[in-house]
Amino acid sequence: MDDHKISRDNKVSKGGSAKTTLYKHWVRPRFLQYNYMYDYRLNYYDDIIDYLDKKDRGIKTEPPKPQTWAERVLRTVKDKPHSSCYEEYEQRNASHRSHDNKLKITITNQINSYNYHTKGYTNRKY
């Protein structure tokens, strides 16, 4: 390590070659209001906030009833614009769905027929 020199800006130089950075300091990005955190607040606190706002305005209301986390999530998903994706999918794939139902009925009939004849064969044999 005799011919390696470490400079003050943490760069190593070997003889007269170009300086190489050993490490860079990571600068933490500023905090952003993420959507999932905003949704968490909406799910968890909105009932109480609405209740307190109405109470401050003098409107008599009942305190909100406790809800499970699943009920809160369903309420949020229902209010989001992407919740209609399933309905759009159903409309686009209506023809596929009818084909699938026909296939399901055909397979069910084949299975029932097979079971009926197998049962009859087994009963005759034994």
C-alpha positions, -999 to 999 in steps of 0.1 A, spaced: 0 0 0 30 22 -3 21 36 -37 -16 41 -29 -26 74 -14 -60 82 1 -71 118 -4 -93 138 18 -124 133 -5 -121 95 0 -106 88 -34 -77 65 -40 -50 74 -64 -23 50 -76 7 69 -88 -8 94 -113 -39 74 -124 -75 87 -122 -91 89 -88 -117 63 -79 -146 68 -55 -146 43 -26 -181 50 -15 -209 74 -19 -231 87 9 -267 78 5 -290 108 8 -324 98 22 -352 110 1 -378 133 16 -409 117 31 -438 115 7 -475 110 15 -480 75 1 -514 64 -10 -516 34 13 -508 55 43 -536 80 33 -560 50 28 -550 37 62 -560 71 78 -592 71 58 -601 35 69 -592 38 105 -600 74 115 -626 88 92 -656 75 112 -643 92 143 -634 124 125 -668 127 110 -684 120 144 -663 147 161 -670 172 133 -707 167 135 -705 169 173 -686 202 171 -713 216 147 -740 206 172 -755 178 152 -766 150 174 -752 117 161 -744 83 175 -708 73 180 -695 51 153 -697 14 158 -665 -7 160 -656 -24 127 -632 -51 118 -603 -43 96 -618 -63 67 -650 -41 68 -629 -10 66 -609 -23 37 -640 -33 18 -654 1 23 -623 17 8 -621 -7 -21 -657 -1 -30 -651 36 -31 -621 34 -54 -625 39 -91 -607 7 -99 -633 -13 -81 -654 -15 -113 -626 -35 -130 -643 -68 -122 -676 -56 -138 -657 -45 -169 -639 -79 -170 -673 -96 -167 -688 -76 -196 -658 -82 -219 -657 -119 -212 -694 -127 -213 -690 -149 -244 -662 -168 -227 -683 -172 -196 -712 -188 -216 -687 -211 -233 -672 -221 -199 -707 -228 -186 -715 -251 -216 -682 -269 -210 -689 -273 -174 -723 -288 -181 -709 -312 -207 -682 -324 -183 -707 -328 -155 -730 -349 -177 -700 -370 -188 -690 -376 -152 -725 -385 -141 -729 -409 -171 -696 -425 -162 -705 -429 -126 -739 -443 -135 -725 -470 -158 -696 -478 -135 -719 -483 -106 -741 -506 -128 -712 -526 -140 -698 -530 -104 -732 -541 -91 -736 -567 -119 -700 -580 -115 -701 -585 -77 
